[in-house]
Each structure stands twice: as structure tokens, then as C-alpha cells.
Amino acid sequence: MKLTIISFFILLIFMSCKKEKQLDSFEEFFNSTDIKELVGNEVILKSDTLFFSSMYEMLNAENLLIISDPDPEYNLKIVNLITGQARGFCKRGRGPYEMKAPISTFSLDSKNRLLYVTDNFNYYSFSLDSLKRKVDAPLSYIEIKNNGGNFLHSTYAYGGYVVGGSFENKISTMNIENYKIEQKYNYHNGPLVEQAFFYNHPNKNKCVYFQSKSAIMGLVEYDKGEVDLNEKSWWSTEEKEVVSEKIRKTEPSKNPKNGFITSAVSSKYIYTLYSGKILKGKNSEAFMDYFTSNMVYVFDWKGNPIKKYKLDREVSSIAIDDKDEILYAGSLDSKDSNIIKYAL
């Protein structure tokens, strides 16, 4: 009898371990790649008045860390990684060059050393040299809404294009010289379910997107109005889109699963922070767990799995330097600083 009870508990432990190690189809895609465990160091900042509350996205632009972290006055924050100084950036309002929406996204033109920021109405270009001197006035701006650019999310891409997803098609491109729009690839379920975040290759006519509700990645190549898409799908959300009486909405799934949280790119690799977690409640702790991860997966620009990193803490955003040597991450749970530095 005693032996039977012991065997029963051993079986329970075995089943529990087996359940913990069960991987989803995206994680299985990286089974044959090496994993490296990383220990980070906190980047100490010199601002006592600036606080982080969300840290949705990050971008490393020549040691300027651009962070999507809206507060009552600004949409973004800038951290100078050399000096440790931090400040608000892209003031929100109705004045000249102010952000008309509460969220701004950004991309880097590394060839011309320009940062592009959009509020989904306009694209603003900023000189990196000026930003390092704390001169935050844009050099120029590009209207997108008034010229037919109905983007859900987009990136300023190499060669003078804005590339993103629209309400009508998965891929929409706008030539910023003549505002010519090209659209291609229909949605299967609808834009609200299949909306994606786009990231531009630093010096080629390529972009990558990651859907926010499914484990689906798209590799986009564009040139002179021609657009090609290589889409990879590991699993899709059960969420459905409903359109009735000119109202577009989504019906949530019973057990929402999160896929890609955010990504960062270099000329060689694509880095993505992946969750794969089921939402386990409706409180702030459950949502914090749902939208954070300690696993970063790395692709090449052909979509091949290269390697993966396991971080020493859960983070909400990542950025990579141009030499693929330093990974930065945003963590709201760290003790002294929310910016974590990992040597690769």
C-alpha cells in the first residue's frame, strides 16, 4: 500500500513536470536552436522626476533609447544611454508639431540618421544629432491621413516609403514623394483581429510584422509599387470580427492567448519578445503577466530560427544595438531602474 501511494505521487510529479514543459507550436519551431541565459544590469538614470508606467515599445538609435511610455503630457520618453539623462518627448496637443493622438510609434532611418515618429496622422522626422543636444523640434513632417494613408500601424521604411497595415489590406505602402498608395493581400478574419506591428529593415526594402493576437509573422519586400509577402503562421486566435450596421468589433475568445509582445530589428536579425501565455484573470497582476515575458527569439531576415535568449526577469519591451551586442529591455518590476542592459 505504501509503495502504491509513493508511486502515485511520483506519477503526479511526472505529469506536472511534463505539463510545465509542454511547448506550443511557435516554441517548438525553435526547438533545435541554442538557448542562452542572460543576466542583466540596471541602467541608472539621472532623472528623479521621470517615471515609467507602461514601456510598450523601445528603439535604440545611436545610444538614444526611444520609449513608448505615455504620460499626461508626452507620448514618448528619451533616455541617453551615455549620460543617463532622461526626458519626455513628443508633447501631446493641438499645437504645431504636437501629437494629435495619445500613442506614437517610431522607426529609424539609419542611413540618414533620422528618427521618424508618427501619431497616425503625420510622420515627423528628427535629427539624431539634434536629439542628442536636446533639440526636439522636427526637421519636417509628412501628412498621411490627408493623403489616403489609412494605416492601423506602420513604419517609415528604407527607400522613402511608409509601410503598414490598413483597414482594407494586410500590406499598404505609401511613397512619400508622390503619396502614391499601393495595397495588397486581403485579411482572412478582419483588420481588428489581424492587426500587426511593423518593423523596418535598417538598409533594405524589407519589413517584418508580427500580429498582436496570433503567432503570425510576415516578411515583406517592397520596391516601386511591387509588394511580396512571406507569411509564417504557428497558431491563430479564436477571436472573431463582427461587422454590423457600420460597427466593427471583435468577439473575444474564452481563453485569450497572447503571442508576440514586441520586437526589435538589426541589419542581421529580428528579435521578438514572445509570451504564449493564457490570460488568467482580469486584475492588473494577470494583465502584467500576460503582456510580459523573459523569452526572446531571434530570426534571420529569411524567417529562419537562429537562437533564443532567456532573460533573468520578465520584461515588456526590447531594443537592440546596431552591432547585435547589447539588448535593452524595459521592466516595471526592477528595483532601481526600469532599463535593463544585457550583453549578448
C-alpha positions as CSV (number, residue, x, y, z in Angstrom):
1,M,0.0,0.0,0.0
2,K,2.8,2.4,1.0
3,L,4.6,1.7,-2.3
4,T,1.4,2.3,-4.3
5,I,1.0,5.7,-2.6
6,I,4.6,6.7,-3.4
7,S,4.2,5.5,-7.0
8,F,1.1,7.6,-7.3
9,F,2.8,10.8,-6.1
10,I,5.8,10.1,-8.4
11,L,3.3,9.9,-11.3
12,L,1.7,13.2,-10.3
13,I,5.1,14.9,-10.2
14,F,6.0,13.5,-13.6
15,M,2.7,14.6,-15.1
16,S,3.1,18.1,-13.6
17,C,6.7,18.4,-15.0
18,K,5.5,17.2,-18.3
19,K,2.7,19.8,-18.3
20,E,5.1,22.6,-17.5
21,K,7.5,21.7,-20.3
22,Q,4.7,21.4,-22.9
23,L,5.5,23.8,-25.7
24,D,3.2,25.5,-28.2
25,S,3.9,25.3,-32.0
26,F,5.9,28.5,-32.1
27,E,8.2,27.4,-29.3
28,E,8.6,24.1,-31.0
29,F,9.8,25.9,-34.1
30,F,12.9,27.0,-32.1
31,N,13.5,23.5,-30.5
32,S,16.7,22.9,-32.4
33,T,18.2,26.3,-31.6
34,D,20.6,27.1,-28.8
35,I,19.4,28.9,-25.7
36,K,21.5,31.3,-23.7
37,E,20.5,32.6,-20.3
38,L,21.3,36.3,-19.7
39,V,21.8,38.3,-16.5
40,G,21.1,42.0,-16.9
41,N,22.4,45.1,-15.3
42,E,20.2,48.1,-14.5
43,V,20.9,51.3,-16.3
44,I,20.9,54.1,-13.7
45,L,19.2,57.3,-14.8
46,K,19.9,60.8,-13.7
47,S,16.2,61.9,-13.6
48,D,14.4,61.8,-10.2
49,T,11.1,63.2,-11.7
50,L,10.6,60.9,-14.6
51,F,8.7,57.7,-14.0
52,F,7.8,54.8,-16.3
53,S,4.3,53.2,-16.3
54,S,3.9,51.1,-19.5
55,M,7.0,50.9,-21.7
56,Y,5.2,49.4,-24.7
57,E,8.0,49.7,-27.3
58,M,11.7,50.6,-27.4
59,L,14.2,51.6,-30.0
60,N,18.0,52.1,-29.8
61,A,19.0,55.0,-32.1
62,E,22.7,55.6,-31.6
63,N,22.6,55.2,-27.8
64,L,19.3,57.2,-27.6
65,L,16.7,54.9,-26.2
66,I,13.3,55.9,-27.5
67,I,10.5,54.5,-25.3
68,S,6.7,54.4,-25.8
69,D,5.6,55.4,-22.3
70,P,2.7,57.9,-22.4
71,D,2.2,60.3,-19.5
72,P,-0.3,63.2,-19.1
73,E,2.0,65.5,-21.2
74,Y,4.2,63.4,-23.5
75,N,3.7,60.3,-25.7
76,L,7.4,59.2,-25.6
77,K,10.5,59.3,-23.5
78,I,14.1,59.6,-24.5
79,V,17.0,58.1,-22.4
80,N,20.6,59.0,-23.3
81,L,22.4,55.7,-22.6
82,I,25.8,57.5,-22.4
83,T,24.8,60.2,-19.9
84,G,21.9,58.5,-18.2
85,Q,19.7,61.6,-18.7
86,A,16.0,61.0,-19.4
87,R,13.2,63.3,-20.5
88,G,9.7,63.5,-22.0
89,F,9.5,63.6,-25.8
90,C,6.7,64.3,-28.4
91,K,4.4,66.5,-26.5
92,R,0.7,65.8,-26.9
93,G,-1.7,68.6,-28.0
94,R,-3.2,70.5,-30.9
95,G,-0.3,72.9,-31.5
96,P,2.3,72.8,-34.3
97,Y,4.2,69.5,-34.4
98,E,2.4,68.2,-31.3
99,M,0.9,64.7,-31.3
100,K,-2.8,64.5,-32.0
101,A,-3.2,61.0,-30.6
102,P,-2.3,59.5,-27.2
103,I,0.0,56.9,-28.8
104,S,3.0,57.5,-31.0
105,T,5.2,54.9,-32.8
106,F,8.6,55.3,-34.2
107,S,11.2,53.9,-36.6
108,L,14.8,54.7,-37.6
109,D,16.3,55.8,-40.9
110,S,19.9,54.7,-40.0
111,K,21.3,55.8,-43.4
112,N,20.3,59.4,-43.0
113,R,20.4,59.3,-39.2
114,L,16.8,60.3,-38.7
115,L,14.2,59.2,-36.2
116,Y,10.6,59.1,-37.6
117,V,7.7,59.4,-35.2
118,T,4.0,59.1,-36.1
119,D,0.7,59.8,-34.3
120,N,-1.0,58.1,-37.3
121,F,-1.9,61.5,-38.7
122,N,1.6,62.7,-39.7
123,Y,5.1,61.4,-39.8
124,Y,7.7,63.7,-38.2
125,S,11.5,63.4,-38.8
126,F,14.0,64.3,-36.1
127,S,17.8,64.6,-36.5
128,L,19.6,62.3,-34.1
129,D,22.3,64.9,-33.6
130,S,19.7,67.4,-32.6
131,L,18.0,65.0,-30.2
132,K,21.4,64.3,-28.5
133,R,21.6,68.1,-27.9
134,K,18.0,68.1,-26.5
135,V,16.7,70.0,-29.5
136,D,13.4,68.2,-30.1
137,A,11.9,70.3,-33.0
138,P,11.2,68.1,-36.1
139,L,13.0,68.8,-39.3
140,S,10.0,68.0,-41.4
141,Y,6.7,66.2,-41.4
142,I,4.7,64.1,-43.9
143,E,0.9,64.0,-43.9
144,I,-0.5,60.5,-44.2
145,K,-4.2,60.8,-43.1
146,N,-5.0,63.6,-45.6
147,N,-3.3,61.7,-48.4
148,G,-5.2,58.4,-48.1
149,G,-2.8,56.7,-45.7
150,N,-5.4,54.9,-43.6
151,F,-2.9,52.9,-41.6
152,L,-3.6,50.8,-38.5
153,H,0.1,50.6,-37.7
154,S,3.0,51.5,-39.9
155,T,6.8,52.1,-40.1
156,Y,8.9,54.6,-42.1
157,A,10.8,52.2,-44.3
158,Y,14.0,52.3,-46.3
159,G,13.8,53.9,-49.7
160,G,11.2,56.6,-48.8
161,Y,8.1,54.6,-48.1
162,V,5.6,54.2,-45.3
163,V,4.7,50.5,-45.0
164,G,2.0,49.1,-42.7
165,G,-1.4,47.5,-42.4
166,S,-4.6,49.3,-43.3
167,F,-8.3,48.7,-42.7
168,E,-8.6,47.3,-46.2
169,N,-5.5,45.2,-46.7
170,K,-2.7,43.5,-44.8
171,I,0.0,45.5,-46.6
172,S,-0.2,49.1,-47.6
173,T,2.7,51.2,-48.9
174,M,2.9,55.0,-49.4
175,N,5.6,56.6,-51.5
176,I,6.3,59.8,-49.5
177,E,7.4,61.7,-52.7
178,N,4.1,61.4,-54.6
179,Y,1.8,59.9,-51.9
180,K,1.0,57.0,-54.2
181,I,-0.7,54.2,-52.3
182,E,-0.4,50.5,-53.1
183,Q,-2.4,47.9,-51.2
184,K,-2.2,44.1,-51.3
185,Y,-3.3,40.9,-49.5
186,N,-6.8,40.6,-48.1
187,Y,-7.5,39.8,-44.4
188,H,-8.8,36.3,-43.6
189,N,-10.8,37.4,-40.5
190,G,-10.5,41.2,-40.5
191,P,-8.2,44.1,-39.6
192,L,-9.1,44.2,-35.8
193,V,-8.3,40.6,-35.3
194,E,-5.2,40.5,-37.7
195,Q,-3.7,43.9,-36.8
196,A,0.1,43.8,-36.7
197,F,3.1,45.8,-35.7
198,F,5.6,46.6,-38.4
199,Y,9.4,47.0,-38.1
200,N,11.7,48.2,-40.9
201,H,15.0,46.7,-42.1
202,P,17.7,49.4,-41.5
203,N,19.1,49.5,-45.1
204,K,17.0,47.2,-47.3
205,N,13.5,47.3,-48.9
206,K,12.2,44.9,-46.3
207,C,9.9,44.9,-43.3
208,V,8.7,42.4,-40.8
209,Y,5.3,42.4,-39.0
210,F,4.0,40.4,-36.0
211,Q,0.3,40.1,-35.4
212,S,-0.7,41.2,-31.9
213,K,-3.3,38.5,-31.2
214,S,-1.8,35.4,-33.0
215,A,1.6,33.8,-33.6
216,I,1.8,35.0,-37.1
217,M,4.8,36.8,-38.7
218,G,5.0,38.4,-42.1
219,L,8.2,39.1,-44.1
220,V,7.5,41.9,-46.5
221,E,9.6,43.0,-49.5
222,Y,8.6,46.2,-51.5
223,D,10.0,48.1,-54.4
224,K,8.5,50.5,-56.9
225,G,4.9,49.5,-56.1
226,E,5.6,45.8,-56.1
227,V,5.0,44.1,-52.7
228,D,5.7,40.4,-51.8
229,L,4.7,38.7,-48.6
230,N,6.1,35.6,-47.0
231,E,3.8,34.8,-44.0
232,K,4.5,32.3,-41.3
233,S,1.7,31.1,-39.0
234,W,2.1,28.9,-35.9
235,W,-1.3,29.4,-34.3
236,S,-4.2,31.8,-34.8
237,T,-6.5,33.5,-32.2
238,E,-10.0,32.2,-31.7
239,E,-11.2,35.8,-31.6
240,K,-13.7,36.8,-34.3
241,E,-14.5,40.1,-36.0
242,V,-18.1,41.2,-36.4
243,V,-19.4,43.9,-38.7
244,S,-23.0,45.1,-38.5
245,E,-24.7,48.4,-39.1
246,K,-21.3,50.0,-39.9
247,I,-20.0,49.0,-36.5
248,R,-16.8,46.9,-36.4
249,K,-16.0,45.0,-33.3
250,T,-14.4,41.8,-32.0
251,E,-15.8,38.9,-30.0
252,P,-13.1,37.8,-27.6
253,S,-12.2,34.2,-27.2
254,K,-12.9,32.3,-23.9
255,N,-9.3,31.7,-23.1
256,P,-7.3,34.6,-24.6
257,K,-3.7,33.6,-25.5
258,N,-1.0,36.2,-26.1
259,G,1.6,35.8,-28.8
260,F,4.2,38.4,-29.8
261,I,4.5,41.2,-27.4
262,T,7.1,43.4,-29.2
263,S,10.1,43.2,-31.5
264,A,13.4,44.8,-32.4
265,V,15.5,44.6,-35.6
266,S,19.0,45.0,-36.8
267,S,20.5,44.6,-40.2
268,K,21.2,40.9,-39.5
269,Y,18.5,39.7,-37.2
270,I,14.9,40.0,-36.0
271,Y,14.3,39.8,-32.2
272,T,10.9,39.2,-30.8
273,L,9.6,39.0,-27.2
274,Y,7.1,36.2,-27.1
275,S,4.5,35.5,-24.4
276,G,2.5,32.4,-25.3
277,K,0.5,32.8,-22.0
278,I,-3.1,32.4,-21.3
279,L,-4.9,35.3,-19.6
280,K,-5.6,34.0,-16.1
281,G,-7.7,36.8,-14.7
282,K,-8.9,40.4,-15.1
283,N,-6.8,42.1,-12.4
284,S,-3.7,44.2,-13.0
285,E,-1.3,41.3,-12.0
286,A,-2.9,39.0,-14.5
287,F,-2.5,41.5,-17.3
288,M,1.0,42.3,-16.3
289,D,1.9,38.7,-16.6
290,Y,0.1,38.3,-19.9
291,F,2.0,41.2,-21.5
292,T,5.5,40.4,-20.2
293,S,7.9,37.6,-20.9
294,N,11.5,36.5,-20.3
295,M,12.0,34.8,-23.7
296,V,13.4,36.5,-26.7
297,Y,13.5,34.6,-30.0
298,V,15.8,35.5,-32.9
299,F,15.2,35.1,-36.6
300,D,17.3,36.0,-39.7
301,W,15.6,38.1,-42.4
302,K,14.5,35.0,-44.2
303,G,12.5,33.8,-41.3
304,N,14.8,31.0,-40.1
305,P,15.1,30.4,-36.4
306,I,18.6,31.3,-35.2
307,K,18.7,31.3,-31.4
308,K,16.8,32.3,-28.3
309,Y,17.6,34.1,-25.0
310,K,16.2,33.5,-21.6
311,L,16.3,36.7,-19.5
312,D,16.6,36.9,-15.7
313,R,13.3,38.7,-15.4
314,E,10.0,39.4,-17.1
315,V,10.1,42.4,-19.4
316,S,7.6,44.3,-21.5
317,S,9.8,45.7,-24.4
318,I,13.2,45.2,-26.0
319,A,15.7,47.1,-28.2
320,I,18.9,46.1,-29.9
321,D,22.0,48.0,-30.8
322,D,23.3,48.1,-34.4
323,K,26.1,45.6,-33.7
324,D,23.8,42.9,-32.2
325,E,25.9,43.1,-29.0
326,I,23.6,44.7,-26.4
327,L,19.9,44.0,-25.8
328,Y,18.0,46.6,-23.8
329,A,14.7,45.7,-22.0
330,G,12.0,47.5,-20.1
331,S,11.0,46.1,-16.7
332,L,8.5,47.7,-14.4
333,D,9.4,45.3,-11.5
334,S,13.1,46.1,-11.2
335,K,14.4,47.8,-8.1
336,D,16.5,50.8,-9.0
337,S,15.9,51.3,-12.8
338,N,13.4,50.2,-15.4
339,I,16.0,50.0,-18.1
340,I,17.9,46.7,-18.2
341,K,21.1,46.1,-20.2
342,Y,22.0,42.6,-21.4
343,A,25.4,41.7,-23.1
344,L,24.8,39.2,-25.8
